[in-house]
Amino acid sequence: MRRQYSGNAQGVINGIGVVTCVYVNPQEDRFWLIDYRIYDPQGDGKTKWDHLKDMLSGLVYQKRLPFTGVLMDSWYATKTVMRHIEQMQKTYYCPLKTNRRVDYEAGTIPYQRVDSLTWTKAQRKQGKSIKIRGFPKDHKVKLFRVASADRRTAYVVTNDHAQNDSSGVQQVCHQRWKIEPFHREVKQVTGLEKCQCRLARIVRNHIGCAMFVWIRLAQVAYQTGQTIYQVKYRGLADFLRQQLKAPHIPMVIA
């Protein structure tokens, strides 16, 4: 348990951080939980960026899962993570925080905040090549200004230099929000946040069991054409009806 920022609470709360990796198939409009790590810097000394790199390396070199790109939050838009993805010969799309400083004039003017850049009509459509402060001199990425899922302006960078359509970038980034339904579902249908134990090992086991429960519920939901909530609560209702129909043995409670 540690103090950390919560997007839902819009503030710092006590909680357990879990870094998740979800595989998305846009053609089938499905997603799967592939890996997760518990953020415990006091226990293992690893940052969230370390966990992300470990999971990606495991997908490429151990699990050998075929995928082309990585979608991540602005929190992970660091030089270490982005260069790690490039070394694996994968593409990435990730938003930058508005205060990140970039250069698009080949060093002729000082670095500017990304939200203070000027955009021509062509650049709004095709993006612009920039250098992020702190990256090697010749390291360029493409920056796009798109509308995010919450109707705000997002500044998205990618190492896919062939990408020249902001609407295509918006469609790709829309897939990143698949992780939000996962977070919502795993909390609401598995009791992930309701463990009353305090021992670290028991808490880890509880989180692992919750993940497996979500995987099974999601599988049944896809096979039966239902939502994960229908699978859980209709299944519970059917179980209770069966119990009520079964013969009962009288009990005396003293």
N, C-alpha and C positions, 0 to 999 in steps of 0.2 A: 504494500500500500504506500502510495506516495502522492505528493501534491503535483497535479498536472492540469493542463488546459483541456477543457471539454467544449467541443463545438456546440453540443446541445444546450449546455448550461451557459455558454458564452462567458466562461470565467474559469478560474482555477478551483479544482475540487480534489478531494481525496479519491483515489481510484487505482486500478491496476491497468497498466498500458499493454495493449496487445497489438502487435504489428501483423497485419494480414496480407496475404497474397492471393488474389482471385484471378482465375483464368476465364476470359470472356471469348465466346464465339459469336461474332456479330451476325453471321449468316443464320444461325439457329436461334439467336436472341436468348442465349443461355449463359450461365456462369457457374463456376465450380470453385469451391475452396481448395486451394492447392497446398498452402503452407501457412503457418502462423508462428510467431515468436512472442514470448512474454518479455516485456521491457523491464529489466531488473538490473540497472547499472551497478548497484551495490553488490549484486550477486555474481555477475559475470563480467562487469566492466565494459559492456558493449552499449554503443549508442543505437538509436533507431536506424541510423544510416548503416551501421555495421550489420544489423539484422536484415535490412533490405538487400544489401550486397550478398550476404550469405544465402538468402533464399533464392536470389536470381542465379547465383553460381550453381546452387544445387539443381535448379531447373535445367540449366544448360549442360552441366558436366556430369551430374549423377542421374537425374531423372530423364534427361534428354527429351524434354517436352518441346515439341515444335511450336514456336511462336515468333512473331516478327517484331513486335514493339512493346514498349513498357509505358503505361500511363500512371502517373503518380501525382501526388499533391505538391503544392509549392514548398512545403516543408522539406521535401527531398530534392529540391532543385539546387543541389550543391555541386561544386566542381568534382569532388570525389565520386559521388554517385553517378553523375552524368558521364564522366570519363570511363568509369567502370562498365557502364552499359555500352559505350562505344567500343571498348576493348573486346566485348563479346559479340561485336558486329550486329548489334540490335539498334533499332531506332527508339526514340523516346519523344513523348509529348508531355509537357508539364507547364503549368502556369507559373509565372514569376510574381513575387510580391511587388506591389506598386512602388516600393522604395528601392528596389534593386537598380543599380546604376549600370548603364550600358553605353557603348560607343558605336555609332553608325557612320562616322565621318572619318574613319581611318586615322584617328588620333589628332585630327586638326582642331578639335574643340574638346573641352573637358567632358568627362563622363556625366551623363544626365540620368535623372530618375526615369524609369521606364514609362511612367504615366505622364511625363512632360514632353514626350516626343511628338513631333509633328508628322502627320500622315497625308500623303497625296492620295488621290482617288485610286491610282494604280496600286499603291502600297497597301491600302485597305483591302484590296482584292487579292494581291499576290504576295503580301508580306514583305519584309525587308531583312537584309543580312546585317547582323550586329555582332559585337563582341561583348561578352559579359565581364564586368570588372573582376579581376582576380584570375581569369583564365589566361592561357598562353596567348602570345601576341597574334599568332596566325590561326587561332581557334575561333571559327565563326559558326553561328547558328542562325536559323531563320526565326524571326519574330512575327507573330500574327496578333492582330487585335480582333477579338471575337466576343460575342455575347455569351456569357456563361449560363449554366442551368438556372441560377437564381436571378437572372436578368441583369446582372452586373457586367461591366466590361472586364474581360480577362485578357491578360497578355501572355500568350502561349509561345514557348520556344520548342524547337525541334531540330534534331540533327539530320532530318530528312530534307536535304537541299533541293530535291526534285519536287517537293510539295510547293505548289504555287496557287492554291485556291483556299481562301479563308473559310468558305463554306465546308470544304472537305475537312479542314482542321476542326471546325466546330462539331462535325459528325463524329470524328474520331474521339474528341474529348468528351462527347456525350456518353461514350461507353465507360468512361471512368466512374460515372455515377452509379454503375452497377454495384459498386462496393457499398453504397449507402443502403440499398435494400437488404443486402446481406447483414450489415451491422444491425439494422432495425429488426430483421427477422430472428437473428440468433439471440438477441436480447429478449424479444417478446415471446418466443415459443419454446425456449429451452431453459429459462431461468438462469441465464449466464451470470447476471449481476446479483443473484439472490443467495449466494453461498454465505453461510454464517460462520464458516470455519476460519481459523486464523493461522494454522500451520501451513507453511509455503507449499509443501508437497501435496497436501489435501486440496488446496486451492488450485494448484496446477492440474490435478486429476479432474477436478470439477470442470475446469475450463475445457480440458481435452474431451470429456464426456459430452459437454454441451456442443462442441464442434461436430462430434460424430452423430449426435441426435439431429442436428441441422442437416447434415449430409443425407441421412436416411429420409427425413421428412421431405427434403427437396427432391430426392429421387422418386419417391412415391407420388408427390405432387405432379411431377412431369409425366409420369406414366399414366396417371388417372385424369390428367387435364384439369386439375384443381389448383387452388392456391395452397401455399404451405399452411395457412391458417385454417382452411377448410379441412385439410388432412388431419391436423391436430385435433380440432374441436369436434368435427364430425366423428372422428375415430373414437374420441373420448365419450361422446354421446352414445355411440353404438355399443361401446363396452358397458356403460352403465345400464342401458336397456337390457343387455344380455344378463347382467347380474340381477336385475329386478325380476326377470322371468325365471331365474334358477330357483330351485327349492331352498328355503332358508331354514336353518336350525335355530330354534328359540334360544335366546341368550338371557341370562340374568346378570345384571350389573349391580353389584353391591357397593 
